Amino acid sequence: MEHADLERIVFDTSTLADRVAQMGRQIATDYHGRTPLLIGVLKGSVVFMTDLVRQIDLRLEIDFMAVSSYGDSTRSSGEVRIHKDLDRSIEDRHVILIEDIVDTGLTLHFLTKILRARKPASLALCSLLDKPEARVQTVDLRYVGFTCPNDFVVGYGLDYRGEYRNLPYIGMLSRHVYGG
Ligand code: PRP
């Protein structure tokens, strides 16, 4: 049942499951014979990532980072604060950075810069959703689930004020909820 706060469903549960399974198969093919390290960017990526890893038939490891932007005035510089760093070194590892959505691209741009400095064997960027219309900073996404309209979307990990992450689909939030 569609949540009452949604204008419409954008990606339903089975559409998400099919695409995530395809992405998992593609990653398994691309990383055959390797043990990639998937890094999830908290919190939005967790629902996607936990589904994705179960579709990757390979030995792999997971880790997480938590970041937030410094605020609107400095956000244009792409600086984000690290609240939780990785547990282990990524040197010589094949790293796949997992996001739920790429909007301006500033978060991934910043993370890419700091992760590359740690000398991984390779670094690929993977996002379930790509909102190209909102892009400020170019990011080189290797894996993209869907191109997303420039609407306020929630569900399947994506939130509004911390809520709606548990919806099993992605929907457009009604304007009456966020006053847009
Ligand atoms: C969202 C999303 C990305 C970032 C993308 O995280 O998960 O990390 O914003 O935006 P950008 O491309 O404009 O940088 P958010 O800060 O909402 O935190 P959350 O993952 O905890 O919801």
Backbone and ligand atoms as CSV (ligand in chain L), in Angstrom:
chain,resi,resn,atom,element,x,y,z
A,1,MET,N,N,0.834,-1.205,0.000
A,1,MET,CA,C,0.000,0.000,0.000
A,1,MET,C,C,0.862,1.246,0.000
A,2,GLU,N,N,0.515,2.169,-0.859
A,2,GLU,CA,C,1.289,3.404,-0.937
A,2,GLU,C,C,1.101,4.247,0.322
A,3,HIS,N,N,2.204,4.796,0.815
A,3,HIS,CA,C,2.170,5.624,2.013
A,3,HIS,C,C,1.382,6.907,1.735
A,4,ALA,N,N,0.600,7.342,2.724
A,4,ALA,CA,C,-0.283,8.500,2.538
A,4,ALA,C,C,0.487,9.802,2.278
A,5,ASP,N,N,1.766,9.865,2.672
A,5,ASP,CA,C,2.542,11.090,2.470
A,5,ASP,C,C,3.188,11.166,1.088
A,6,LEU,N,N,2.923,10.181,0.260
A,6,LEU,CA,C,3.557,10.164,-1.063
A,6,LEU,C,C,2.625,10.669,-2.155
A,7,GLU,N,N,3.218,11.376,-3.082
A,7,GLU,CA,C,2.505,11.836,-4.271
A,7,GLU,C,C,2.302,10.659,-5.232
A,8,ARG,N,N,3.386,9.883,-5.383
A,8,ARG,CA,C,3.336,8.701,-6.249
A,8,ARG,C,C,4.541,7.813,-5.967
A,9,ILE,N,N,4.438,6.562,-6.388
A,9,ILE,CA,C,5.584,5.661,-6.286
A,9,ILE,C,C,6.437,5.858,-7.534
A,10,VAL,N,N,7.725,6.001,-7.331
A,10,VAL,CA,C,8.642,6.223,-8.460
A,10,VAL,C,C,9.296,4.903,-8.889
A,11,PHE,N,N,9.789,4.123,-7.920
A,11,PHE,CA,C,10.349,2.798,-8.208
A,11,PHE,C,C,9.723,1.821,-7.221
A,12,ASP,N,N,8.942,0.873,-7.747
A,12,ASP,CA,C,8.256,-0.045,-6.829
A,12,ASP,C,C,9.196,-1.180,-6.391
A,13,THR,N,N,8.707,-1.981,-5.458
A,13,THR,CA,C,9.555,-2.994,-4.823
A,13,THR,C,C,10.143,-3.973,-5.826
A,14,SER,N,N,9.355,-4.455,-6.759
A,14,SER,CA,C,9.892,-5.462,-7.677
A,14,SER,C,C,10.836,-4.836,-8.695
A,15,THR,N,N,10.579,-3.599,-9.079
A,15,THR,CA,C,11.505,-2.898,-9.983
A,15,THR,C,C,12.862,-2.725,-9.302
A,16,LEU,N,N,12.838,-2.353,-8.019
A,16,LEU,CA,C,14.081,-2.208,-7.263
A,16,LEU,C,C,14.805,-3.543,-7.159
A,17,ALA,N,N,14.062,-4.591,-6.815
A,17,ALA,CA,C,14.688,-5.912,-6.625
A,17,ALA,C,C,15.329,-6.407,-7.919
A,18,ASP,N,N,14.631,-6.213,-9.038
A,18,ASP,CA,C,15.177,-6.669,-10.333
A,18,ASP,C,C,16.466,-5.936,-10.670
A,19,ARG,N,N,16.445,-4.636,-10.483
A,19,ARG,CA,C,17.619,-3.830,-10.846
A,19,ARG,C,C,18.797,-4.122,-9.910
A,20,VAL,N,N,18.506,-4.283,-8.618
A,20,VAL,CA,C,19.577,-4.578,-7.659
A,20,VAL,C,C,20.200,-5.939,-7.978
A,21,ALA,N,N,19.372,-6.896,-8.379
A,21,ALA,CA,C,19.899,-8.220,-8.751
A,21,ALA,C,C,20.807,-8.108,-9.980
A,22,GLN,N,N,20.389,-7.304,-10.953
A,22,GLN,CA,C,21.226,-7.086,-12.154
A,22,GLN,C,C,22.560,-6.458,-11.775
A,23,MET,N,N,22.496,-5.458,-10.910
A,23,MET,CA,C,23.730,-4.774,-10.498
A,23,MET,C,C,24.660,-5.749,-9.766
A,24,GLY,N,N,24.082,-6.587,-8.925
A,24,GLY,CA,C,24.878,-7.582,-8.203
A,24,GLY,C,C,25.566,-8.546,-9.158
A,25,ARG,N,N,24.831,-8.973,-10.178
A,25,ARG,CA,C,25.429,-9.891,-11.167
A,25,ARG,C,C,26.549,-9.202,-11.937
A,26,GLN,N,N,26.330,-7.940,-12.275
A,26,GLN,CA,C,27.354,-7.188,-13.010
A,26,GLN,C,C,28.624,-7.034,-12.173
A,27,ILE,N,N,28.452,-6.719,-10.900
A,27,ILE,CA,C,29.614,-6.559,-10.009
A,27,ILE,C,C,30.336,-7.897,-9.857
A,28,ALA,N,N,29.574,-8.990,-9.715
A,28,ALA,CA,C,30.197,-10.319,-9.577
A,28,ALA,C,C,31.020,-10.658,-10.814
A,29,THR,N,N,30.513,-10.301,-11.977
A,29,THR,CA,C,31.251,-10.546,-13.229
A,29,THR,C,C,32.512,-9.686,-13.276
A,30,ASP,N,N,32.357,-8.418,-12.981
A,30,ASP,CA,C,33.479,-7.482,-13.086
A,30,ASP,C,C,34.601,-7.780,-12.086
A,31,TYR,N,N,34.237,-8.313,-10.923
A,31,TYR,CA,C,35.223,-8.537,-9.860
A,31,TYR,C,C,35.547,-10.012,-9.674
A,32,HIS,N,N,35.260,-10.806,-10.686
A,32,HIS,CA,C,35.520,-12.238,-10.623
A,32,HIS,C,C,36.982,-12.503,-10.212
A,33,GLY,N,N,37.169,-13.365,-9.227
A,33,GLY,CA,C,38.529,-13.705,-8.796
A,33,GLY,C,C,39.120,-12.724,-7.790
A,34,ARG,N,N,38.372,-11.673,-7.453
A,34,ARG,CA,C,38.837,-10.699,-6.466
A,34,ARG,C,C,37.927,-10.728,-5.239
A,35,THR,N,N,38.376,-10.068,-4.197
A,35,THR,CA,C,37.566,-9.954,-2.973
A,35,THR,C,C,37.344,-8.468,-2.718
A,36,PRO,N,N,36.321,-7.892,-3.357
A,36,PRO,CA,C,36.126,-6.448,-3.200
A,36,PRO,C,C,35.691,-6.071,-1.784
A,37,LEU,N,N,35.954,-4.816,-1.464
A,37,LEU,CA,C,35.494,-4.237,-0.198
A,37,LEU,C,C,34.424,-3.215,-0.546
A,38,LEU,N,N,33.204,-3.458,-0.108
A,38,LEU,CA,C,32.117,-2.520,-0.376
A,38,LEU,C,C,31.985,-1.580,0.816
A,39,ILE,N,N,32.041,-0.292,0.538
A,39,ILE,CA,C,31.941,0.708,1.602
A,39,ILE,C,C,30.616,1.448,1.456
A,40,GLY,N,N,29.770,1.333,2.450
A,40,GLY,CA,C,28.485,2.023,2.446
A,40,GLY,C,C,28.615,3.368,3.136
A,41,VAL,N,N,27.972,4.380,2.550
A,41,VAL,CA,C,27.963,5.713,3.164
A,41,VAL,C,C,26.659,5.829,3.962
A,42,LEU,N,N,26.809,5.857,5.288
A,42,LEU,CA,C,25.643,5.898,6.176
A,42,LEU,C,C,24.928,7.240,6.066
A,43,LYS,N,N,23.580,7.278,6.293
A,43,LYS,CA,C,22.814,6.080,6.557
A,43,LYS,C,C,22.051,5.609,5.328
A,44,GLY,N,N,21.897,6.519,4.368
A,44,GLY,CA,C,20.993,6.258,3.247
A,44,GLY,C,C,21.253,4.977,2.477
A,45,SER,N,N,22.530,4.561,2.411
A,45,SER,CA,C,22.861,3.422,1.548
A,45,SER,C,C,22.553,2.065,2.156
A,46,VAL,N,N,22.194,2.008,3.437
A,46,VAL,CA,C,22.166,0.694,4.100
A,46,VAL,C,C,21.133,-0.279,3.520
A,47,VAL,N,N,19.961,0.223,3.158
A,47,VAL,CA,C,18.926,-0.694,2.656
A,47,VAL,C,C,19.365,-1.264,1.303
A,48,PHE,N,N,19.798,-0.383,0.417
A,48,PHE,CA,C,20.305,-0.796,-0.886
A,48,PHE,C,C,21.495,-1.747,-0.724
A,49,MET,N,N,22.421,-1.383,0.136
A,49,MET,CA,C,23.654,-2.173,0.260
A,49,MET,C,C,23.381,-3.573,0.798
A,50,THR,N,N,22.496,-3.675,1.766
A,50,THR,CA,C,22.240,-5.007,2.326
A,50,THR,C,C,21.527,-5.900,1.311
A,51,ASP,N,N,20.708,-5.308,0.456
A,51,ASP,CA,C,20.118,-6.103,-0.630
A,51,ASP,C,C,21.165,-6.439,-1.689
A,52,LEU,N,N,21.979,-5.445,-2.025
A,52,LEU,CA,C,22.970,-5.633,-3.094
A,52,LEU,C,C,23.972,-6.737,-2.756
A,53,VAL,N,N,24.518,-6.726,-1.552
A,53,VAL,CA,C,25.566,-7.718,-1.229
A,53,VAL,C,C,25.043,-9.144,-1.341
A,54,ARG,N,N,23.746,-9.326,-1.087
A,54,ARG,CA,C,23.182,-10.680,-1.186
A,54,ARG,C,C,22.983,-11.120,-2.623
A,55,GLN,N,N,23.206,-10.201,-3.556
A,55,GLN,CA,C,23.103,-10.526,-4.987
A,55,GLN,C,C,24.477,-10.615,-5.649
A,56,ILE,N,N,25.528,-10.534,-4.851
A,56,ILE,CA,C,26.888,-10.609,-5.397
A,56,ILE,C,C,27.502,-11.941,-4.976
A,57,ASP,N,N,27.642,-12.838,-5.941
A,57,ASP,CA,C,28.126,-14.176,-5.640
A,57,ASP,C,C,29.660,-14.200,-5.711
A,58,LEU,N,N,30.265,-13.629,-4.702
A,58,LEU,CA,C,31.724,-13.505,-4.612
A,58,LEU,C,C,32.101,-13.475,-3.145
A,59,ARG,N,N,33.376,-13.714,-2.857
A,59,ARG,CA,C,33.879,-13.380,-1.519
A,59,ARG,C,C,33.965,-11.857,-1.476
A,60,LEU,N,N,33.495,-11.256,-0.424
A,60,LEU,CA,C,33.607,-9.798,-0.309
A,60,LEU,C,C,33.592,-9.386,1.152
A,61,GLU,N,N,33.934,-8.146,1.393
A,61,GLU,CA,C,33.846,-7.594,2.746
A,61,GLU,C,C,33.072,-6.282,2.679
A,62,ILE,N,N,32.539,-5.882,3.821
A,62,ILE,CA,C,31.828,-4.599,3.870
A,62,ILE,C,C,32.383,-3.723,5.004
A,63,ASP,N,N,32.251,-2.431,4.808
A,63,ASP,CA,C,32.605,-1.470,5.846
A,63,ASP,C,C,31.711,-0.240,5.633
A,64,PHE,N,N,31.748,0.677,6.574
A,64,PHE,CA,C,30.869,1.848,6.494
A,64,PHE,C,C,31.597,3.108,6.890
A,65,MET,N,N,31.141,4.220,6.303
A,65,MET,CA,C,31.584,5.541,6.740
A,65,MET,C,C,30.338,6.368,7.021
A,66,ALA,N,N,30.446,7.279,7.967
A,66,ALA,CA,C,29.361,8.231,8.212
A,66,ALA,C,C,29.911,9.628,8.009
A,67,VAL,N,N,29.245,10.395,7.182
A,67,VAL,CA,C,29.711,11.754,6.891
A,67,VAL,C,C,28.520,12.714,6.910
A,68,SER,N,N,28.814,13.984,7.065
A,68,SER,CA,C,27.768,14.988,6.874
A,68,SER,C,C,28.421,16.254,6.349
A,69,SER,N,N,27.612,17.057,5.681
A,69,SER,CA,C,28.169,18.289,5.136
A,69,SER,C,C,28.347,19.297,6.261
A,70,TYR,N,N,29.241,20.230,6.069
A,70,TYR,CA,C,29.493,21.247,7.088
A,70,TYR,C,C,28.373,22.260,7.200
A,71,GLY,N,N,27.555,22.345,6.181
A,71,GLY,CA,C,26.487,23.354,6.198
A,71,GLY,C,C,26.467,24.075,4.874
A,72,ASP,N,N,25.392,24.799,4.644
A,72,ASP,CA,C,25.167,25.364,3.319
A,72,ASP,C,C,26.276,26.290,2.832
A,73,SER,N,N,26.819,27.101,3.743
A,73,SER,CA,C,27.793,28.088,3.297
A,73,SER,C,C,29.082,27.439,2.801
A,74,THR,N,N,29.465,26.317,3.411
A,74,THR,CA,C,30.719,25.688,2.988
A,74,THR,C,C,30.468,24.482,2.093
A,75,ARG,N,N,29.209,24.103,1.915
A,75,ARG,CA,C,28.915,22.895,1.164
A,75,ARG,C,C,29.410,23.000,-0.283
A,76,SER,N,N,29.411,24.214,-0.797
A,76,SER,CA,C,29.846,24.370,-2.179
A,76,SER,C,C,31.322,24.000,-2.347
A,77,SER,N,N,32.069,24.007,-1.255
A,77,SER,CA,C,33.465,23.598,-1.343
A,77,SER,C,C,33.579,22.078,-1.356
A,78,GLY,N,N,32.471,21.384,-1.051
A,78,GLY,CA,C,32.501,19.928,-1.071
A,78,GLY,C,C,33.119,19.334,0.180
A,79,GLU,N,N,33.317,20.158,1.209
A,79,GLU,CA,C,33.913,19.638,2.436
A,79,GLU,C,C,32.856,18.939,3.269
A,80,VAL,N,N,33.120,17.719,3.652
A,80,VAL,CA,C,32.203,17.031,4.550
A,80,VAL,C,C,32.969,16.541,5.775
A,81,ARG,N,N,32.260,16.452,6.873
A,81,ARG,CA,C,32.869,16.019,8.130
A,81,ARG,C,C,32.726,14.491,8.234
A,82,ILE,N,N,33.788,13.816,8.618
A,82,ILE,CA,C,33.721,12.367,8.818
A,82,ILE,C,C,33.341,12.082,10.269
A,83,HIS,N,N,32.212,11.428,10.462
A,83,HIS,CA,C,31.766,11.072,11.815
A,83,HIS,C,C,32.200,9.663,12.195
A,84,LYS,N,N,32.241,8.799,11.197
A,84,LYS,CA,C,32.736,7.436,11.436
A,84,LYS,C,C,33.613,7.058,10.261
A,85,ASP,N,N,34.846,6.700,10.583
A,85,ASP,CA,C,35.767,6.320,9.511
A,85,ASP,C,C,35.777,4.789,9.368
A,86,LEU,N,N,36.503,4.321,8.376
A,86,LEU,CA,C,36.586,2.883,8.114
A,86,LEU,C,C,37.311,2.175,9.258
A,87,ASP,N,N,37.009,0.893,9.422
A,87,ASP,CA,C,37.658,0.121,10.478
A,87,ASP,C,C,39.077,-0.285,10.095
A,88,ARG,N,N,39.302,-0.484,8.779
A,88,ARG,CA,C,40.597,-1.011,8.355
A,88,ARG,C,C,41.170,-0.204,7.188
A,89,SER,N,N,42.415,-0.478,6.913
A,89,SER,CA,C,43.090,0.121,5.757
A,89,SER,C,C,42.471,-0.403,4.462
A,90,ILE,N,N,42.466,0.452,3.439
A,90,ILE,CA,C,41.973,0.005,2.131
A,90,ILE,C,C,43.124,-0.108,1.128
A,91,GLU,N,N,44.335,0.023,1.618
A,91,GLU,CA,C,45.483,-0.044,0.710
A,91,GLU,C,C,45.485,-1.369,-0.046
A,92,ASP,N,N,45.639,-1.273,-1.361
A,92,ASP,CA,C,45.675,-2.439,-2.270
A,92,ASP,C,C,44.350,-3.209,-2.360
A,93,ARG,N,N,43.283,-2.665,-1.814
A,93,ARG,CA,C,41.980,-3.335,-1.918
A,93,ARG,C,C,41.206,-2.797,-3.120
A,94,HIS,N,N,40.343,-3.653,-3.647
A,94,HIS,CA,C,39.433,-3.216,-4.701
A,94,HIS,C,C,38.159,-2.709,-4.015
A,95,VAL,N,N,38.017,-1.400,-4.003
A,95,VAL,CA,C,36.957,-0.754,-3.220
A,95,VAL,C,C,35.788,-0.344,-4.117
A,96,ILE,N,N,34.580,-0.616,-3.642
A,96,ILE,CA,C,33.370,-0.119,-4.312
A,96,ILE,C,C,32.621,0.729,-3.283
A,97,LEU,N,N,32.477,1.999,-3.595
A,97,LEU,CA,C,31.801,2.922,-2.682
A,97,LEU,C,C,30.315,2.945,-3.033
A,98,ILE,N,N,29.472,2.708,-2.026
A,98,ILE,CA,C,28.040,2.520,-2.268
A,98,ILE,C,C,27.237,3.696,-1.713
A,99,GLU,N,N,26.457,4.309,-2.581
A,99,GLU,CA,C,25.561,5.408,-2.184
A,99,GLU,C,C,24.125,5.059,-2.554
A,100,ASP,N,N,23.193,5.696,-1.873
A,100,ASP,CA,C,21.789,5.573,-2.278
A,100,ASP,C,C,21.463,6.560,-3.397
A,101,ILE,N,N,22.040,7.775,-3.293
A,101,ILE,CA,C,21.707,8.808,-4.284
A,101,ILE,C,C,22.877,9.761,-4.474
A,102,VAL,N,N,23.086,10.170,-5.692
A,102,VAL,CA,C,24.047,11.234,-5.977
A,102,VAL,C,C,23.255,12.422,-6.480
A,103,ASP,N,N,23.406,13.508,-5.744
A,103,ASP,CA,C,22.625,14.712,-5.997
A,103,ASP,C,C,23.567,15.761,-6.591
A,104,THR,N,N,24.130,16.629,-5.747
A,104,THR,CA,C,25.106,17.597,-6.247
A,104,THR,C,C,26.416,16.909,-6.653
A,105,GLY,N,N,26.691,15.747,-6.045
A,105,GLY,CA,C,27.950,15.047,-6.307
A,105,GLY,C,C,29.047,15.437,-5.325
A,106,LEU,N,N,28.764,16.388,-4.441
A,106,LEU,CA,C,29.808,16.895,-3.545
A,106,LEU,C,C,30.271,15.846,-2.535
A,107,THR,N,N,29.338,15.068,-2.012
A,107,THR,CA,C,29.712,14.041,-1.024
A,107,THR,C,C,30.652,13.014,-1.652
A,108,LEU,N,N,30.270,12.498,-2.814
A,108,LEU,CA,C,31.107,11.482,-3.458
A,108,LEU,C,C,32.432,12.061,-3.935
A,109,HIS,N,N,32.402,13.298,-4.369
A,109,HIS,CA,C,33.643,13.936,-4.818
A,109,HIS,C,C,34.641,13.994,-3.661
A,110,PHE,N,N,34.153,14.425,-2.514
A,110,PHE,CA,C,35.011,14.528,-1.333
A,110,PHE,C,C,35.509,13.151,-0.897
A,111,LEU,N,N,34.579,12.197,-0.824
A,111,LEU,CA,C,34.965,10.858,-0.365
A,111,LEU,C,C,35.961,10.208,-1.314
A,112,THR,N,N,35.746,10.412,-2.606
A,112,THR,CA,C,36.655,9.850,-3.598
A,112,THR,C,C,38.076,10.371,-3.373
A,113,LYS,N,N,38.148,11.667,-3.102
A,113,LYS,CA,C,39.455,12.289,-2.897
A,113,LYS,C,C,40.179,11.675,-1.689
A,114,ILE,N,N,39.463,11.528,-0.591
A,114,ILE,CA,C,40.164,11.015,0.593
A,114,ILE,C,C,40.446,9.506,0.479
A,115,LEU,N,N,39.568,8.789,-0.195
A,115,LEU,CA,C,39.823,7.342,-0.329
A,115,LEU,C,C,40.964,7.059,-1.300
A,116,ARG,N,N,41.039,7.833,-2.372
A,116,ARG,CA,C,42.148,7.631,-3.324
A,116,ARG,C,C,43.501,7.855,-2.659
A,117,ALA,N,N,43.535,8.809,-1.725
A,117,ALA,CA,C,44.797,9.100,-1.020
A,117,ALA,C,C,45.257,7.914,-0.172
A,118,ARG,N,N,44.331,6.991,0.093
A,118,ARG,CA,C,44.686,5.814,0.905
A,118,ARG,C,C,45.154,4.637,0.050
A,119,LYS,N,N,45.342,4.900,-1.240
A,119,LYS,CA,C,45.947,3.961,-2.174
A,119,LYS,C,C,45.253,2.598,-2.321
A,120,PRO,N,N,43.949,2.603,-2.614
A,120,PRO,CA,C,43.301,1.324,-2.932
A,120,PRO,C,C,43.810,0.818,-4.284
A,121,ALA,N,N,43.680,-0.475,-4.539
A,121,ALA,CA,C,44.075,-1.023,-5.856
A,121,ALA,C,C,43.158,-0.444,-6.931
A,122,SER,N,N,41.883,-0.264,-6.582
A,122,SER,CA,C,40.929,0.371,-7.495
A,122,SER,C,C,39.789,0.953,-6.658
A,123,LEU,N,N,39.105,1.913,-7.257
A,123,LEU,CA,C,37.972,2.536,-6.565
A,123,LEU,C,C,36.860,2.766,-7.579
A,124,ALA,N,N,35.716,2.118,-7.352
A,124,ALA,CA,C,34.562,2.296,-8.240
A,124,ALA,C,C,33.414,2.883,-7.432
A,125,LEU,N,N,32.623,3.725,-8.090
A,125,LEU,CA,C,31.490,4.361,-7.414
A,125,LEU,C,C,30.191,3.739,-7.895
A,126,CYS,N,N,29.335,3.427,-6.933
A,126,CYS,CA,C,28.063,2.764,-7.223
A,126,CYS,C,C,26.945,3.500,-6.500
A,127,SER,N,N,25.918,3.904,-7.236
A,127,SER,CA,C,24.783,4.553,-6.576
A,127,SER,C,C,23.486,3.987,-7.126
A,128,LEU,N,N,22.547,3.760,-6.230
A,128,LEU,CA,C,21.245,3.269,-6.690
A,128,LEU,C,C,20.577,4.318,-7.574
A,129,LEU,N,N,20.598,5.578,-7.114
A,129,LEU,CA,C,19.932,6.643,-7.863
A,129,LEU,C,C,20.934,7.710,-8.286
A,130,ASP,N,N,20.687,8.243,-9.456
A,130,ASP,CA,C,21.497,9.341,-9.970
A,130,ASP,C,C,20.540,10.464,-10.365
A,131,LYS,N,N,20.784,11.648,-9.771
A,131,LYS,CA,C,19.969,12.824,-10.094
A,131,LYS,C,C,20.833,13.796,-10.869
A,132,PRO,N,N,21.023,13.588,-12.151
A,132,PRO,CA,C,21.987,14.411,-12.903
A,132,PRO,C,C,21.632,15.886,-12.963
A,133,GLU,N,N,20.356,16.198,-12.867
A,133,GLU,CA,C,19.942,17.617,-12.956
A,133,GLU,C,C,20.476,18.448,-11.794
A,134,ALA,N,N,20.768,17.796,-10.663
A,134,ALA,CA,C,21.216,18.528,-9.476
A,134,ALA,C,C,22.730,18.628,-9.381
A,135,ARG,N,N,23.444,18.092,-10.372
A,135,ARG,CA,C,24.888,17.952,-10.256
A,135,ARG,C,C,25.638,19.281,-10.255
A,136,VAL,N,N,26.536,19.431,-9.284
A,136,VAL,CA,C,27.426,20.587,-9.197
A,136,VAL,C,C,28.855,20.131,-9.506
A,137,GLN,N,N,29.169,18.928,-9.042
A,137,GLN,CA,C,30.515,18.375,-9.187
A,137,GLN,C,C,30.436,17.066,-9.976
A,138,THR,N,N,31.218,16.962,-11.021
A,138,THR,CA,C,31.207,15.741,-11.828
A,138,THR,C,C,31.719,14.557,-11.017
A,139,VAL,N,N,31.011,13.448,-11.067
A,139,VAL,CA,C,31.502,12.219,-10.438
A,139,VAL,C,C,31.393,11.083,-11.456
A,140,ASP,N,N,32.360,10.203,-11.410
A,140,ASP,CA,C,32.455,9.137,-12.392
A,140,ASP,C,C,31.821,7.868,-11.819
A,141,LEU,N,N,30.507,7.726,-12.029
A,141,LEU,CA,C,29.788,6.578,-11.474
A,141,LEU,C,C,29.970,5.350,-12.371
A,142,ARG,N,N,30.463,4.263,-11.804
A,142,ARG,CA,C,30.610,3.025,-12.578
A,142,ARG,C,C,29.282,2.267,-12.635
A,143,TYR,N,N,28.560,2.229,-11.507
A,143,TYR,CA,C,27.293,1.489,-11.443
A,143,TYR,C,C,26.172,2.421,-10.995
A,144,VAL,N,N,25.124,2.485,-11.789
A,144,VAL,CA,C,23.953,3.308,-11.454
A,144,VAL,C,C,22.705,2.448,-11.609
A,145,GLY,N,N,21.848,2.482,-10.568
A,145,GLY,CA,C,20.599,1.727,-10.664
A,145,GLY,C,C,19.610,2.406,-11.597
A,146,PHE,N,N,19.272,3.630,-11.259
A,146,PHE,CA,C,18.276,4.383,-12.021
A,146,PHE,C,C,18.636,5.864,-12.073
A,147,THR,N,N,18.288,6.487,-13.176
A,147,THR,CA,C,18.310,7.944,-13.221
A,147,THR,C,C,17.009,8.402,-12.572
A,148,CYS,N,N,17.151,9.384,-11.682
A,148,CYS,CA,C,16.013,9.778,-10.859
A,148,CYS,C,C,15.543,11.184,-11.230
A,149,PRO,N,N,14.236,11.390,-11.325
A,149,PRO,CA,C,13.751,12.751,-11.574
A,149,PRO,C,C,14.146,13.680,-10.424
A,150,ASN,N,N,14.209,14.957,-10.696
A,150,ASN,CA,C,14.650,15.932,-9.699
A,150,ASN,C,C,13.529,16.263,-8.714
A,151,ASP,N,N,12.949,15.219,-8.133
A,151,ASP,CA,C,11.872,15.362,-7.147
A,151,ASP,C,C,12.400,14.959,-5.776
A,152,PHE,N,N,11.622,15.242,-4.751
A,152,PHE,CA,C,11.984,14.850,-3.393
A,152,PHE,C,C,11.568,13.400,-3.199
A,153,VAL,N,N,12.550,12.497,-3.265
A,153,VAL,CA,C,12.217,11.077,-3.155
A,153,VAL,C,C,12.635,10.510,-1.803
A,154,VAL,N,N,11.823,9.593,-1.309
A,154,VAL,CA,C,12.088,8.933,-0.024
A,154,VAL,C,C,11.813,7.441,-0.160
A,155,GLY,N,N,12.287,6.702,0.845
A,155,GLY,CA,C,12.046,5.260,0.885
A,155,GLY,C,C,13.283,4.474,0.491
A,156,TYR,N,N,13.291,3.201,0.845
A,156,TYR,CA,C,14.390,2.285,0.517
A,156,TYR,C,C,15.738,2.907,0.941
A,157,GLY,N,N,15.732,3.481,2.143
A,157,GLY,CA,C,16.950,4.085,2.690
A,157,GLY,C,C,16.953,5.599,2.679
A,158,LEU,N,N,16.220,6.186,1.748
A,158,LEU,CA,C,16.213,7.655,1.624
A,158,LEU,C,C,15.204,8.248,2.606
A,159,ASP,N,N,15.603,9.354,3.242
A,159,ASP,CA,C,14.777,9.903,4.312
A,159,ASP,C,C,14.306,11.331,4.048
A,160,TYR,N,N,13.324,11.719,4.843
A,160,TYR,CA,C,13.013,13.130,5.045
A,160,TYR,C,C,12.959,13.321,6.553
A,161,ARG,N,N,13.881,14.148,7.080
A,161,ARG,CA,C,14.002,14.349,8.527
A,161,ARG,C,C,14.101,13.031,9.287
A,162,GLY,N,N,14.846,12.102,8.719
A,162,GLY,CA,C,15.108,10.838,9.409
A,162,GLY,C,C,14.059,9.756,9.211
A,163,GLU,N,N,12.933,10.112,8.609
A,163,GLU,CA,C,11.863,9.115,8.448
A,163,GLU,C,C,11.742,8.615,7.007
A,164,TYR,N,N,10.919,7.616,6.850
A,164,TYR,CA,C,10.566,6.989,5.556
A,164,TYR,C,C,11.625,6.032,5.011
A,165,ARG,N,N,12.747,5.864,5.719
A,165,ARG,CA,C,13.801,4.998,5.185
A,165,ARG,C,C,13.325,3.556,5.036
A,166,ASN,N,N,12.349,3.165,5.840
A,166,ASN,CA,C,11.900,1.769,5.857
A,166,ASN,C,C,10.848,1.441,4.809
A,167,LEU,N,N,10.428,2.391,4.017
A,167,LEU,CA,C,9.480,2.053,2.952
A,167,LEU,C,C,10.156,1.100,1.971
A,168,PRO,N,N,9.476,0.042,1.551
A,168,PRO,CA,C,10.129,-0.940,0.667
A,168,PRO,C,C,10.125,-0.523,-0.803
A,169,TYR,N,N,9.800,0.720,-1.078
A,169,TYR,CA,C,9.816,1.263,-2.436
A,169,TYR,C,C,10.281,2.716,-2.344
A,170,ILE,N,N,10.489,3.347,-3.496
A,170,ILE,CA,C,10.894,4.755,-3.507
A,170,ILE,C,C,9.747,5.576,-4.078
A,171,GLY,N,N,9.392,6.633,-3.355
A,171,GLY,CA,C,8.273,7.450,-3.793
A,171,GLY,C,C,8.591,8.928,-3.711
A,172,MET,N,N,7.756,9.693,-4.392
A,172,MET,CA,C,7.906,11.149,-4.350
A,172,MET,C,C,7.084,11.680,-3.179
A,173,LEU,N,N,7.746,12.415,-2.305
A,173,LEU,CA,C,7.074,12.966,-1.126
A,173,LEU,C,C,6.116,14.075,-1.551
A,174,SER,N,N,4.923,14.068,-0.962
A,174,SER,CA,C,3.959,15.118,-1.289
A,174,SER,C,C,4.439,16.468,-0.765
A,175,ARG,N,N,4.142,17.491,-1.526
A,175,ARG,CA,C,4.579,18.844,-1.142
A,175,ARG,C,C,3.987,19.270,0.206
A,176,HIS,N,N,2.794,18.786,0.522
A,176,HIS,CA,C,2.187,19.214,1.784
A,176,HIS,C,C,2.986,18.723,2.985
A,177,VAL,N,N,3.831,17.700,2.786
A,177,VAL,CA,C,4.642,17.177,3.898
A,177,VAL,C,C,5.849,18.073,4.150
A,178,TYR,N,N,6.515,18.492,3.092
A,178,TYR,CA,C,7.742,19.287,3.292
A,178,TYR,C,C,7.557,20.765,2.972
A,179,GLY,N,N,6.352,21.136,2.569
A,179,GLY,CA,C,6.062,22.548,2.369
A,179,GLY,C,C,6.775,23.174,1.190
A,180,GLY,N,N,7.135,22.349,0.192
A,180,GLY,CA,C,7.857,22.862,-0.978
A,180,GLY,C,C,6.937,23.467,-2.015
L,1,PRP,C1,C,22.553,11.917,1.065
L,1,PRP,C2,C,23.016,10.714,0.249
L,1,PRP,C3,C,24.408,11.082,-0.133
L,1,PRP,C4,C,24.332,12.586,-0.285
L,1,PRP,C5,C,24.192,12.907,-1.725
L,1,PRP,O1,O,22.989,11.768,2.374
L,1,PRP,O2,O,22.984,9.525,1.005
L,1,PRP,O3,O,25.353,10.736,0.858
L,1,PRP,O4,O,23.181,13.029,0.434
L,1,PRP,O5,O,24.096,14.289,-1.906
L,1,PRP,P1,P,25.160,15.123,-2.725
L,1,PRP,O6,O,25.443,14.388,-4.011
L,1,PRP,O7,O,24.436,16.420,-2.940
L,1,PRP,O8,O,26.386,15.286,-1.896
L,1,PRP,P2,P,22.420,12.639,3.599
L,1,PRP,O9,O,23.375,13.764,3.858
L,1,PRP,O10,O,20.996,12.992,3.335
L,1,PRP,O11,O,22.555,11.635,4.820
L,1,PRP,P3,P,21.871,10.174,5.025
L,1,PRP,O12,O,22.552,9.237,4.048
L,1,PRP,O13,O,22.179,9.835,6.439
L,1,PRP,O14,O,20.394,10.318,4.738
